Amino acid sequence: MDKFLHDHPSTPRTKDEKQAVINRLKRIEGQVRGIQKMVEEDRYCVDILVQISAISAALKKVGFSVTERHIKHCVSDAIKSGEGNETIEELMEVMKQFSK
């Protein structure tokens, strides 16, 4: 699939929804900076790997949160409007990337 079906969600995110995702991403950004500092300080490899694992888990959590909202709003709306198959196929292609 070269192009996504839509540029924006069918139901715009609320201010609180946006802020929750942004806050999580800022926290992750801080963790990444922490790892950079650990590397600069030549910290023990296992300590760095544990932090990388934590960041990976945090990103997955954000991804699942966005996915949940997408299913509840965008996919649901698409099914109601007769575009369900295309939207589900689009979602499945993206979900395959999560499993890599």
C-alpha positions as CSV (number, residue, x, y, z in Angstrom):
1,M,0.0,0.0,0.0
2,D,1.7,3.2,-1.2
3,K,-0.7,5.7,0.1
4,F,-2.9,5.9,3.2
5,L,-6.6,6.3,2.8
6,H,-6.8,9.6,4.8
7,D,-4.6,12.4,5.9
8,H,-6.5,13.0,9.2
9,P,-8.5,11.0,11.7
10,S,-12.3,10.8,10.9
11,T,-12.9,12.1,14.4
12,P,-10.4,14.7,15.5
13,R,-8.4,13.9,18.6
14,T,-9.5,15.9,21.7
15,K,-7.1,18.3,23.3
16,D,-6.6,15.8,26.2
17,E,-6.0,12.9,23.8
18,K,-3.3,14.9,22.0
19,Q,-1.7,16.0,25.2
20,A,-1.6,12.5,26.6
21,V,0.3,11.2,23.5
22,I,2.6,14.2,23.4
23,N,3.4,13.7,27.1
24,R,4.3,10.1,26.6
25,L,6.5,10.9,23.6
26,K,8.3,13.7,25.5
27,R,9.0,11.2,28.3
28,I,10.4,8.8,25.7
29,E,12.5,11.6,24.2
30,G,13.9,12.2,27.7
31,Q,14.7,8.5,28.0
32,V,16.6,8.6,24.7
33,R,18.6,11.5,25.8
34,G,19.4,9.6,29.0
35,I,20.7,6.7,26.9
36,Q,22.9,9.1,24.9
37,K,24.4,10.3,28.1
38,M,24.9,6.8,29.3
39,V,26.9,6.0,26.1
40,E,28.9,9.2,26.4
41,E,29.7,8.2,30.0
42,D,30.7,4.7,28.8
43,R,28.2,3.1,31.1
44,Y,27.8,-0.7,31.4
45,C,26.3,-2.2,28.3
46,V,23.6,-4.1,30.2
47,D,22.4,-0.9,31.8
48,I,22.1,0.7,28.4
49,L,20.2,-2.3,27.0
50,V,17.7,-2.3,29.9
51,Q,17.0,1.4,29.1
52,I,16.6,0.6,25.4
53,S,14.2,-2.1,26.3
54,A,12.2,0.3,28.4
55,I,12.0,2.8,25.5
56,S,10.9,0.1,23.1
57,A,8.1,-0.9,25.5
58,A,7.1,2.7,26.0
59,L,6.9,3.2,22.2
60,K,4.8,0.1,21.8
61,K,2.4,1.4,24.5
62,V,2.0,4.7,22.6
63,G,1.5,2.8,19.4
64,F,-1.2,0.6,20.9
65,S,-2.9,3.6,22.4
66,V,-3.0,5.3,18.9
67,T,-4.2,2.0,17.4
68,E,-7.0,1.6,19.9
69,R,-8.2,5.1,19.2
70,H,-7.9,4.5,15.4
71,I,-10.1,1.3,15.7
72,K,-12.7,2.9,17.9
73,H,-13.1,6.0,15.7
74,C,-11.5,5.8,12.2
75,V,-12.1,2.1,11.5
76,S,-15.6,2.1,13.1
77,D,-16.6,5.2,11.1
78,A,-15.2,3.6,7.9
79,I,-17.2,0.5,8.4
80,K,-20.4,2.5,8.9
81,S,-19.7,4.4,5.7
82,G,-19.0,1.4,3.6
83,E,-15.2,1.8,3.5
84,G,-14.5,-0.9,6.1
85,N,-12.6,-3.4,4.0
86,E,-10.1,-0.8,2.7
87,T,-9.6,0.7,6.2
88,I,-9.1,-2.7,7.8
89,E,-6.6,-3.7,5.1
90,E,-4.7,-0.4,5.7
91,L,-4.6,-1.1,9.4
92,M,-3.5,-4.7,8.9
93,E,-0.5,-3.5,6.8
94,V,0.5,-1.1,9.5
95,M,0.1,-3.8,12.2
96,K,2.5,-6.0,10.2
97,Q,5.1,-3.4,10.8
98,F,4.6,-3.6,14.5
99,S,5.3,-7.3,14.5
100,K,8.7,-6.9,12.9
